[in-house]
Amino acid sequence: MDGAVLAEKVEALTTRLERTIKGRFPEVRRLFIETQSAAGHLGAAAAEVAPAHTVKDKPKPEAATAPALSRKAKKRSKRAGR
């Protein structure tokens, strides 16, 4: 499947989810939905089941970079800043 077509479907589904949730729960002001590939989902699920780190195994610090905003999120951010 073409990546652009898939991205459009994900965007449309995200918009429908957001409208449905905010329609049902008007107190919701912001909603963050994170998309993930099937491989990423399996990796995250495996990490949840992995044994906890021992004292010898220090976890590596995570990068302190913020995730990139989508075009839609940037537009919302600009509108909110008015």
C-alpha positions in Angstrom: 0.0 0.0 0.0 1.2 3.5 -0.8 2.6 5.3 2.2 0.7 8.5 1.4 -2.6 6.6 1.1 -1.9 4.9 4.4 -1.1 8.2 6.1 -4.3 9.7 4.9 -6.3 6.7 6.3 -4.5 7.0 9.7 -5.2 10.8 9.7 -8.9 10.2 8.9 -9.2 7.6 11.6 -7.5 9.8 14.2 -9.8 12.7 13.4 -12.9 10.4 13.7 -11.6 9.0 17.1 -11.0 12.5 18.4 -14.4 13.8 17.4 -16.1 10.8 18.8 -14.3 10.9 22.1 -14.7 14.7 22.5 -18.4 14.4 21.6 -19.0 11.8 24.3 -16.7 13.5 26.9 -16.9 17.3 26.4 -14.6 17.8 29.3 -11.7 16.4 27.2 -9.8 19.4 25.8 -6.7 17.7 24.3 -6.3 14.1 23.1 -3.0 12.6 22.2 -3.1 9.5 20.0 0.2 7.8 19.1 0.5 5.6 16.1 2.8 2.6 16.0 3.8 0.1 13.4 2.9 -3.6 14.0 6.7 -4.3 14.6 6.9 -1.4 17.0 3.8 -2.7 18.9 5.3 -6.2 19.2 8.6 -4.7 20.4 6.9 -2.6 23.0 4.8 -5.6 24.2 8.0 -7.7 24.5 9.7 -5.0 26.5 6.8 -5.0 29.0 7.2 -8.7 29.5 11.0 -8.6 29.8 12.5 -9.2 33.2 13.3 -6.1 35.3 16.9 -4.7 35.2 19.2 -5.8 37.9 21.6 -3.5 39.8 24.3 -4.4 37.3 22.2 -3.6 34.3 21.8 0.1 34.4 19.1 1.3 31.9 20.4 3.8 29.4 19.0 7.3 29.8 16.4 8.2 27.2 17.1 11.1 24.8 15.6 14.3 26.0 14.2 15.3 22.6 10.6 16.1 22.0 8.7 14.2 19.4 8.1 16.0 16.1 4.6 17.5 15.8 2.3 16.6 12.9 1.1 19.3 10.6 -2.3 19.1 12.2 -0.8 19.5 15.7 1.3 22.5 14.5 -1.9 24.2 13.2 -3.7 23.6 16.4 -0.8 24.9 18.4 -0.7 28.1 16.3 -4.5 28.5 16.7 -4.3 28.1 20.5 -1.5 30.7 20.7 -3.7 33.5 19.2 
